[in-house]
Amino acid sequence: MFMWERVCGARPAVMGVINVTPDSFSDGGAFVEPGAAIAHGIELAARGADILDVGGESTRPGAARVTAEEETERVLPVVQGLSAAMQVPVSIDTTKAAVARAALDAGAVIVNDVSAGRFDPDILGVTARAGAGYVAMHMLGQPRTMQLDPRYDDVVAEVGDFLVERIEAAHAAGIRPDAVAADPGIGFGKTVEHNLQLLAGLPMLANRVPAPLLIGTSRKTFIGKVLARAAKAPDELAVDEREEGTLATVVWAVEHGASIVRVHDVRPAAQAIRLLDAMRAVAEGAA
């Protein structure tokens, strides 16, 4: 039985991203071949990843859907290979019950669902029966439409309410409370200002939401826009120029209530968390 406390109890955990897709915004096509994806996952674990998150369908803005059969073909060899190669927990990033079931049978122990069970409600029961972990994420609409004029009266309150409701749905489906985590969905149906407000409001979300918080800011567009704005540059920073900004958001997140951070470049995040942990231990000892 999976429990989040086992991976993020002593200190915040780092979830490493493995995109087995041709069209992801950050590294689409780099790890489509199973051998390359497995090797990348082994490298991420060596660099400090506590969890490996395998995804076979892009959820970038405007992304097209793929069938469950195609998604399963993409992820299954990778999940099997990583589960056989190491003890690091493997997560399947999917919204489809059939894909989740196949991945859990192949060795995955977490379902990371950007739809929070809204697209395919059977995914909750599949997760419960496997005794697996579950991540419920907030997204406004669907990937194809989520960035078309997103609006909120109070983004922190509304995202918090949504996550509480979806956590209750997960519990009702049989997923144990200690197996559920929640993700406010940075970049999923939010403007730059909404994303910044959510990061600023993490302490409120951590108090409101009865589950560990997972934060995924890695290389996202709002980072490129904020840094370009600060430098008075005409265009947002390219994806490969957003690592320093990503690290800033990681440090902010773990200092303000996040229990898990999801990143592409694992080592800087893992090392930053370890150093923060050491400094916090000294500060607490001196108090």
Sequence and secondary structure as in RCSB ss.txt:
>XXXX:A:sequence
MFMWERVCGARPAVMGVINVTPDSFSDGGAFVEPGAAIAHGIELAARGADILDVGGESTRPGAARVTAEEETERV
LPVVQGLSAAMQVPVSIDTTKAAVARAALDAGAVIVNDVSAGRFDPDILGVTARAGAGYVAMHMLGQPRTMQLDP
RYDDVVAEVGDFLVERIEAAHAAGIRPDAVAADPGIGFGKTVEHNLQLLAGLPMLANRVPAPLLIGTSRKTFIGK
VLARAAKAPDELAVDEREEGTLATVVWAVEHGASIVRVHDVRPAAQAIRLLDAMRAVAEGAA
>XXXX:A:secstr
   THHHHSSS EEEEEEE  S  TTTTTTT SHHHHHHHHHHHHHTT SEEEEESS  STT     HHHHHHHH
HHHHHHHHHH SS EEEE S HHHHHHHHHTT  EEEETTTTSS THHHHHHHHHT EEEEE  SS TTTTTSS 
  SSHHHHHHHHHHHHHHHHHHTT  GGGEEEE  TTSS  HHHHHHHHHTHHHHHHHSSS EEE  TT HHHHH
HHHHHTT SS   GGG HHHHHHHHHHHHHTTEEEEEESSHHHHHHHHHHHHHHHHHHHHH 
